[in-house]
Amino acid sequence: MRCYVVREEDGAFSRGVEDYEPFARESADLHVRVEYSGVNYKDALVASPSSRVRRVPVLVGGVDAAGVVITSSDPGIAEGTPVCVHGGDLGVGRDGGFAPQVYAPPRLVSVLPASISTRDAMVIGTAGFTAMASVLALEEHGLEPGAEVLVTGATGGVGSLAVAFLHARDYQPVASTGSPQESAWLYERGATRVIGRDDIADRPDRVLASERWAGAIDCVGGETLHHILRSLRYGAGVAASGLVASPDLNTNVYPFITRAVALLGIDAVETSARTRAEVWRQLGEVATRVDFAGLIDSTITLEGLDEALEMIRSGKTRGRIVVDPSED
Ligand SMILES: NC(=O)c1ccc[n+]([C@@H]2O[C@H](COP(=O)([O-])OP(=O)(O)OC[C@H]3O[C@@H](n4cnc5c(N)ncnc54)[C@H](OP(=O)(O)O)[C@@H]3O)[C@@H](O)[C@H]2O)c1
């Protein structure tokens, strides 16, 4: 079948659509017909030469997929059930979602809530799962509706879904973006204010900045995360999931010991079964209040992946790119 395959063998790198048969790694793997996949920043890292993220020399890319179960070893997931597959080593160390079919162990398969179609599941994808996990982590830390919450990288996958989910849960998302031309689009997604990337660097000459944010969702890392920490309100938290600017964090302990702020790490890859189920339950609950169609950058076929991966790598996407891998 036609799949998007990444190869690096004997020093030669290639990626593209080819005839390939994805295979089950374990006897318990569920077999799923893929209706949609999505493009994530991590996919671009996997599909790069000498990738430090990819764990095998040859695989089908795609860290997430949504579709219908063909065969199941799990008594809790019947054949014909609409599911989302993501996390673990999918698309990183085993064949992923850029294919008409995928195999995955039950722990990577979530039954979709009735309110979420397979297409909307891939508008959400790993990025939206991470965004909702971030919202829930902030709520667990004490965030209450009505609060102003900063979202960085706001036009990206994690960022735009975070804006939409915060809006749907009655928060006031403040969207920080390096793409000011997308301000109107961010207001349509639910932002109450749009600010520039540099606007979060308040009072850089002081140890601490003004107390501005009741919470923050950050997928940018580096200097951005440093500035967020020093401008959180007393007792507030930042949910940190990404590193598009930098994996480094040069900061000091003052925000922690004088304002009792919290750095909440978010991981969508090895998240517990309990958290995974709760995030999908909450996504199902919020789905009727989110305009998923408005969050789609474009819908592409496997042939469009080369370009899409370059776009996401260079931060030029807006919302989510959905992939239709069907062979028709
Ligand atoms: N922890 C986890 O389990 C997990 C799960 C999913 C994603 N992630 C991570 O989260 C990050 C975002 O993923 P994504 O799929 O949402 O990517 P994405 O769609 O490319 O979004 C990233 C956004 O960040 C902004 N940006 C890009 N380059 C930047 C730079 N140099 N400095 C500051 N901002 C920059 C851009 O938004 P603006 O133009 O609006 O500023 C861009 O759209 C990645 O690092 C990814 O690996 C982690």
The ligand as a Tripos MOL2 file, in Angstrom:
@<TRIPOS>MOLECULE
LIG
   48    52     1     0     0
SMALL
NO_CHARGES

@<TRIPOS>ATOM
      1 N1          5.5080   17.3170   25.4440 N.am      1 LIG1
      2 C1          4.8150   16.6590   24.5210 C.2       1 LIG1
      3 O1          4.3750   15.5260   24.6960 O.2       1 LIG1
      4 C2          4.5420   17.3680   23.2190 C.ar      1 LIG1
      5 C3          3.4040   17.0670   22.4540 C.ar      1 LIG1
      6 C4          3.1470   17.8330   21.2960 C.ar      1 LIG1
      7 C5          4.0480   18.8310   20.9330 C.ar      1 LIG1
      8 N2          5.1650   19.0500   21.6780 N.ar      1 LIG1
      9 C6          6.1260   20.0880   21.3350 C.3       1 LIG1
     10 O2          5.4280   21.3320   21.3090 O.3       1 LIG1
     11 C7          6.0520   22.1740   20.3480 C.3       1 LIG1
     12 C8          4.9890   22.7020   19.3920 C.3       1 LIG1
     13 O3          4.4810   21.6260   18.5940 O.3       1 LIG1
     14 P1          3.4030   21.9370   17.4550 P.3       1 LIG1
     15 O4          3.1340   20.6420   16.7820 O.co2     1 LIG1
     16 O5          2.3230   22.7740   18.0030 O.co2     1 LIG1
     17 O6          4.3160   22.8490   16.4710 O.3       1 LIG1
     18 P2          3.8520   24.0140   15.4890 P.3       1 LIG1
     19 O7          2.4940   23.7260   14.9510 O.co2     1 LIG1
     20 O8          4.9890   24.2290   14.5530 O.co2     1 LIG1
     21 O9          3.7150   25.2990   16.4360 O.3       1 LIG1
     22 C9          4.8090   25.9460   16.9860 C.3       1 LIG1
     23 C10         4.5640   27.4580   16.9650 C.3       1 LIG1
     24 O10         5.5710   28.0940   17.7610 O.3       1 LIG1
     25 C11         5.9090   29.3580   17.1880 C.3       1 LIG1
     26 N3          7.3420   29.3550   16.8610 N.ar      1 LIG1
     27 C12         7.9720   28.6790   15.8690 C.ar      1 LIG1
     28 N4          9.2850   28.8880   15.9030 N.ar      1 LIG1
     29 C13         9.4990   29.7260   16.9500 C.ar      1 LIG1
     30 C14        10.6730   30.3360   17.5120 C.ar      1 LIG1
     31 N5         11.8890   30.1160   16.9920 N.pl3     1 LIG1
     32 N6         10.5290   31.1340   18.5750 N.ar      1 LIG1
     33 C15         9.3030   31.3530   19.1240 C.ar      1 LIG1
     34 N7          8.1670   30.8060   18.6370 N.ar      1 LIG1
     35 C16         8.2700   30.0080   17.5600 C.ar      1 LIG1
     36 C17         5.0270   29.5240   15.9490 C.3       1 LIG1
     37 O11         3.8330   30.1970   16.3530 O.3       1 LIG1
     38 P3          3.6490   31.8010   16.2410 P.3       1 LIG1
     39 O12         4.0730   32.1790   14.8580 O.co2     1 LIG1
     40 O13         2.2040   32.0040   16.5090 O.co2     1 LIG1
     41 O14         4.5380   32.4080   17.3010 O.co2     1 LIG1
     42 C18         4.6900   28.0870   15.5820 C.3       1 LIG1
     43 O15         3.5030   28.0070   14.8390 O.3       1 LIG1
     44 C19         7.1650   21.3510   19.7030 C.3       1 LIG1
     45 O16         8.3790   21.5920   20.3750 O.3       1 LIG1
     46 C20         6.7240   19.9290   19.9470 C.3       1 LIG1
     47 O17         7.8070   19.0260   19.9310 O.3       1 LIG1
     48 C21         5.4150   18.3370   22.8100 C.ar      1 LIG1
@<TRIPOS>BOND
     1     1     2 1
     2     2     3 2
     3     2     4 1
     4     4     5 ar
     5     4    48 ar
     6     5     6 ar
     7     6     7 ar
     8     7     8 ar
     9     8     9 1
    10     8    48 ar
    11     9    10 1
    12     9    46 1
    13    10    11 1
    14    11    12 1
    15    11    44 1
    16    12    13 1
    17    13    14 1
    18    14    15 2
    19    14    16 1
    20    14    17 1
    21    17    18 1
    22    18    19 2
    23    18    20 1
    24    18    21 1
    25    21    22 1
    26    22    23 1
    27    23    24 1
    28    23    42 1
    29    24    25 1
    30    25    26 1
    31    25    36 1
    32    26    27 ar
    33    26    35 ar
    34    27    28 ar
    35    28    29 ar
    36    29    30 ar
    37    29    35 ar
    38    30    31 1
    39    30    32 ar
    40    32    33 ar
    41    33    34 ar
    42    34    35 ar
    43    36    37 1
    44    36    42 1
    45    37    38 1
    46    38    39 2
    47    38    40 1
    48    38    41 1
    49    42    43 1
    50    44    45 1
    51    44    46 1
    52    46    47 1
@<TRIPOS>SUBSTRUCTURE
     1 LIG1         1 GROUP 0 **** ****
